[in-house]
Amino acid sequence: MFLLCINDLPDFLDGRVLLFVDDVKLVSPRNQYDILQLSLNRAWNWAKEWNLNLNASKCSHLPIDSPPNSPLTIGHKHQHLKMVTEEKDLSLIIDTTFKLPQQGIEAANKARRNIFLIHRSFGNFSMDVFWPVYITLVRPILEYYIQTSNPYLQKDIHHLERVQHLATRMGAGLSNLAQEEHLRRLALPSLKRRRMQGDLIQFSTSSTECKPTICGDFHPCVR
């Protein structure tokens, strides 16, 4: 119902407008802050016309390039928008560089904390027990990051692969084997291969000319 009530808001604003349940995101062209300020004024007038209260203290501005010469304002009191260098949205930390290094570190640390928590709770357990626990509590954290952030630096990819290596070594009792042998015995793809698999699946579902056999070599890696 909330989206139905505000679905006309993008008609009054310039730039790209993203509507969520209780949030609105406005994306404007780079360095065109006069257009952004005009859209903010229109948004305030629209809310006033519909008797809606905009909480200016919860509004923030994330400049991708150079910051504006004067702060952006909102409301009849011309309250300054809070300028931030990073913003957390949908569990992703977006900063002004769009390289997302901090997000990878947080994802790795969260996965590593879950690994040690599992190890303290279960101790030594077999592969049959390790598999459902790992794919439920650890693997989704790493996969969500690689699919949304698409890490391309070798150091970031290696950092995430080390977390998976730690899990397979501690949980499955394969400490004396190489990482490739861990993955082969557990029928687990590497995170790099999993990202490629996800990209191919997304491509096959979005393209009418893509045949399912294109991704066939990647499906056996998923249990």
C-alpha positions in Angstrom: 0.0 0.0 0.0 2.8 2.4 0.8 4.3 2.0 -2.7 0.9 2.6 -4.2 0.6 5.9 -2.3 4.0 7.2 -3.5 4.2 5.7 -7.0 3.7 9.2 -8.5 6.8 10.6 -6.7 9.2 9.8 -9.5 7.2 11.9 -11.9 8.2 15.0 -9.9 11.9 14.2 -9.6 14.8 14.3 -12.1 17.2 11.5 -12.3 16.8 7.8 -11.3 14.4 7.2 -8.4 14.3 3.9 -6.5 11.3 3.2 -4.2 11.5 0.9 -1.3 9.1 0.1 1.5 10.1 3.0 3.8 12.9 4.5 1.8 13.5 6.5 -1.4 16.8 6.7 -3.2 17.6 9.5 -5.7 20.5 9.1 -8.2 21.5 12.1 -10.2 24.2 12.7 -12.8 27.7 13.4 -11.6 28.4 16.9 -10.3 24.9 18.1 -11.3 24.0 19.2 -7.8 21.7 21.9 -8.9 19.4 19.3 -10.4 19.6 17.2 -7.3 18.7 20.2 -5.1 15.8 21.0 -7.3 14.6 17.4 -6.9 14.9 17.6 -3.2 12.8 20.8 -3.1 10.1 19.0 -5.2 10.2 16.0 -3.0 9.6 18.2 0.1 6.7 20.0 -1.6 5.2 16.7 -2.7 5.4 15.4 0.9 3.8 18.6 2.2 1.0 18.4 -0.3 0.2 14.8 0.8 0.7 15.6 4.6 3.7 13.4 4.9 6.5 14.2 7.2 10.1 13.7 5.8 12.6 13.1 8.5 15.5 15.3 7.3 17.8 13.9 10.0 17.6 10.4 8.3 18.5 11.8 4.9 22.0 11.6 3.7 24.1 12.4 0.6 26.8 10.2 -0.8 28.8 12.1 -3.4 30.5 9.8 -5.9 32.9 12.4 -7.3 33.8 15.7 -5.9 31.5 17.1 -3.1 29.3 20.1 -3.9 30.5 23.7 -3.2 27.6 24.2 -0.7 25.8 21.5 1.3 22.5 20.3 -0.1 19.4 21.3 1.9 15.9 20.0 2.5 12.8 21.5 4.0 11.5 25.0 4.6 14.2 25.5 7.2 16.9 24.6 4.7 18.3 21.9 6.9 21.7 20.6 5.6 21.8 17.0 4.4 24.3 14.9 6.2 27.2 14.1 3.8 28.6 10.6 4.2 31.6 8.7 2.7 29.9 5.3 2.8 26.4 3.9 3.1 25.2 0.5 4.1 22.4 -0.8 2.0 21.0 -4.4 1.7 24.0 -5.5 3.8 26.4 -3.9 1.3 28.7 -1.1 2.2 28.9 1.4 -0.7 31.6 4.1 -0.6 32.7 6.8 -2.9 35.2 4.6 -4.7 32.8 1.7 -5.5 35.7 -0.7 -4.9 33.9 -2.2 -1.8 37.1 -3.4 0.0 35.6 -3.0 3.5 32.6 -5.1 2.5 34.8 -8.0 1.6 36.6 -7.8 4.9 33.4 -7.7 6.9 32.0 -10.7 4.9 35.2 -12.7 5.6 35.2 -11.8 9.3 31.5 -12.7 9.7 32.0 -16.0 8.0 35.1 -16.7 10.1 33.2 -15.9 13.3 30.5 -18.4 12.3 33.2 -21.0 11.6 34.7 -20.7 15.1 31.3 -20.7 16.6 30.4 -23.9 14.8 33.7 -25.5 15.8 33.1 -24.6 19.5 29.6 -25.9 19.4 30.1 -29.2 17.5 33.8 -30.0 18.0 34.9 -32.6 15.5 32.2 -33.9 13.3 31.9 -35.9 10.1 31.4 -34.7 6.6 27.7 -35.6 6.7 27.2 -33.2 9.6 29.7 -30.6 8.3 28.0 -30.2 4.9 24.5 -28.9 6.0 26.0 -26.7 8.7 28.5 -25.1 6.4 26.2 -24.4 3.5 23.6 -22.9 5.9 25.7 -20.7 8.2 28.9 -19.9 6.3 28.7 -20.4 2.6 25.7 -18.0 2.0 27.7 -15.1 3.5 30.6 -15.6 1.0 28.3 -16.3 -2.0 26.2 -13.2 -1.3 29.3 -11.0 -1.3 30.9 -12.4 -4.5 27.6 -12.2 -6.4 26.8 -8.6 -5.3 30.2 -7.1 -5.1 32.0 -9.1 -7.9 35.5 -8.9 -6.4 38.2 -8.7 -9.1 41.4 -8.1 -7.2 43.4 -11.2 -6.7 44.1 -10.4 -3.1 40.4 -10.0 -2.3 39.5 -13.3 -4.0 42.4 -15.1 -2.2 41.2 -13.6 1.1 37.7 -15.1 0.7 39.1 -18.5 -0.6 41.2 -18.7 2.6 38.0 -18.5 4.7 36.5 -21.5 2.9 39.8 -23.3 3.2 39.7 -22.7 7.0 36.1 -24.1 7.2 36.9 -27.3 5.3 40.1 -27.9 7.2 38.5 -27.4 10.6 35.1 -28.9 10.0 35.7 -31.9 7.8 39.0 -33.1 9.2 40.9 -32.6 6.0 43.7 -30.6 7.4 46.5 -32.6 5.8 45.2 -32.2 2.2 45.4 -29.3 -0.2 42.6 -26.9 -0.7 41.8 -28.3 -4.2 41.4 -31.8 -2.7 39.2 -30.4 0.1 36.8 -29.0 -2.6 36.9 -32.2 -4.7 36.0 -34.5 -1.8 33.2 -32.2 -0.6 32.0 -31.6 -4.1 32.3 -27.8 -3.5 33.2 -25.3 -6.2 35.6 -22.6 -5.5 34.1 -19.2 -4.9 35.6 -17.9 -8.2 33.9 -20.8 -10.0 30.7 -20.2 -8.1 30.6 -16.6 -9.2 31.1 -17.6 -12.8 28.3 -20.2 -12.5 26.0 -17.6 -11.1 26.8 -15.2 -14.0 26.2 -17.9 -16.6 22.9 -18.9 -15.0 21.8 -15.2 -14.9 22.8 -14.8 -18.5 20.9 -18.0 -19.6 17.7 -16.8 -17.8 17.8 -13.3 -19.2 18.8 -14.1 -22.8 16.3 -15.8 -25.1 19.0 -17.0 -27.4 21.1 -18.7 -24.7 20.8 -22.5 -24.6 20.8 -24.3 -21.2 23.8 -26.5 -22.3 26.1 -23.4 -22.0 26.0 -23.7 -18.2 25.9 -27.5 -18.2 29.6 -27.9 -17.2 29.0 -25.9 -14.0 25.9 -27.5 -12.6 27.6 -30.7 -11.3 29.5 -28.6 -8.8 26.4 -27.8 -6.9 24.9 -30.3 -4.5 
